[in-house]
Amino acid sequence: MTFILFILFIIILFFMYTYYNNKSYKTKLKMMCLIRENDALSNKLTKINKNTQSISIKYESFDISSGKINKNCDLLICPIINSPKLTIIKKNFKVDILDCAEIFNKKWYFVKLPSEYTINNKGWIISDNILLQENKTV
């Protein structure tokens, strides 16, 4: 009887070893693929960063404090066309204008979205996407 239990124990150990060995092998393969993909993306990013020319931002003074979005547009993290997008702003949405700048001969506005949340509520919009509203003095 003990011999049968011993054999059964050995068989169970063998199947457990095989199962976890296969699982470990698959995990290693996934990790190798992810490392390769990460290296490729890092190389691509390095090439992009090397090609980036120096950026000069010319801040401009202005008297307008609000505007209305004239077409759906992206709220960007910085005033560069291919910068990461924070959110999409819908047409006719009213925004507060905090600053104005010119980069690569394009005018940008740093705006704040009227929101109770403080996450992703400030960013840059290209001037083509906003209709400026004159300040009303009483």
C-alpha positions in Angstrom: 0.0 0.0 0.0 2.8 2.4 0.9 4.5 1.5 -2.4 1.3 2.6 -4.3 1.1 5.8 -2.4 4.8 6.5 -3.1 4.3 5.9 -6.8 1.2 8.1 -6.8 3.2 10.8 -5.0 5.9 10.6 -7.6 3.4 10.8 -10.5 1.7 13.9 -8.9 5.2 15.5 -8.4 6.0 14.8 -12.1 2.8 16.4 -13.4 3.2 19.4 -11.1 6.8 19.8 -12.3 5.7 19.6 -15.9 2.8 22.0 -15.4 4.9 24.7 -13.7 7.8 24.2 -16.0 5.6 24.9 -19.1 4.0 27.9 -17.3 7.5 29.2 -16.6 8.6 28.7 -20.2 5.6 30.5 -21.5 6.2 33.4 -19.1 9.9 33.6 -20.3 8.7 33.8 -23.9 6.3 36.6 -23.2 9.0 38.5 -21.3 11.4 38.1 -24.1 8.8 39.4 -26.6 8.1 42.4 -24.3 11.8 43.2 -23.9 12.2 43.1 -27.7 9.2 45.4 -28.2 10.4 47.7 -25.5 13.8 48.0 -27.1 12.2 48.7 -30.5 10.0 51.5 -29.0 13.0 52.9 -27.1 15.0 53.1 -30.3 12.2 54.7 -32.1 11.8 57.3 -29.3 15.5 58.0 -29.3 15.4 58.7 -33.1 12.5 61.0 -32.7 14.2 62.9 -29.8 17.4 63.2 -31.8 15.5 64.8 -34.7 13.8 67.4 -32.6 15.0 70.9 -33.2 15.3 73.3 -30.3 12.1 74.9 -29.4 11.6 78.6 -28.6 8.4 79.8 -27.1 7.5 83.4 -27.6 4.9 84.4 -25.0 2.5 87.2 -25.9 0.4 89.5 -23.8 -3.3 89.6 -24.5 -6.5 91.0 -22.9 -8.9 88.2 -23.6 -9.8 85.8 -20.8 -12.2 83.4 -22.4 -13.1 81.7 -25.7 -15.3 79.1 -27.2 -14.1 76.0 -29.1 -15.2 76.2 -32.7 -14.7 72.5 -33.6 -13.8 69.3 -31.7 -10.1 69.5 -30.8 -7.5 67.9 -28.6 -6.3 69.5 -25.4 -2.5 68.9 -25.5 0.0 68.6 -22.7 2.4 71.1 -24.5 2.1 73.4 -27.5 3.5 71.0 -30.1 1.3 69.3 -32.7 2.4 65.7 -31.8 2.5 66.1 -28.0 0.4 63.8 -25.8 -3.3 64.4 -25.7 -5.0 65.1 -22.4 -8.6 65.1 -23.5 -10.9 66.0 -26.4 -12.8 69.2 -26.2 -16.2 69.3 -27.9 -17.4 72.1 -30.2 -19.0 75.2 -28.4 -17.3 74.4 -25.1 -16.3 77.5 -23.2 -12.8 77.7 -21.9 -10.8 80.2 -19.8 -7.6 81.5 -21.5 -4.6 81.7 -19.2 -1.7 82.3 -21.6 -0.8 82.8 -25.2 2.4 81.7 -27.0 3.8 81.3 -30.5 5.8 78.2 -31.4 7.0 77.3 -34.9 5.0 80.2 -36.3 1.7 78.9 -34.8 -0.2 80.6 -32.1 -1.3 78.5 -29.1 -3.5 79.2 -26.1 -3.0 77.7 -22.7 -6.6 77.1 -21.5 -8.4 75.9 -18.4 -11.5 73.9 -18.7 -14.3 74.9 -16.3 -14.5 71.8 -14.2 -14.8 70.7 -10.6 -12.0 68.2 -11.2 -8.3 69.2 -11.3 -7.1 66.4 -13.4 -6.3 67.1 -17.1 -8.3 70.4 -17.0 -5.4 72.7 -18.3 -3.6 72.4 -21.5 -2.7 73.9 -24.9 -5.0 74.4 -27.9 -3.9 75.7 -31.3 -5.5 79.1 -32.2 -7.4 77.7 -35.2 -9.7 75.8 -32.8 -10.9 78.7 -30.6 -13.1 81.7 -31.1 -11.9 84.5 -28.7 -14.6 86.3 -26.7 -14.0 89.9 -25.8 -13.9 90.8 -22.1 -17.0 92.7 -21.1 -16.5 95.6 -18.8 -19.3 97.0 -16.7 
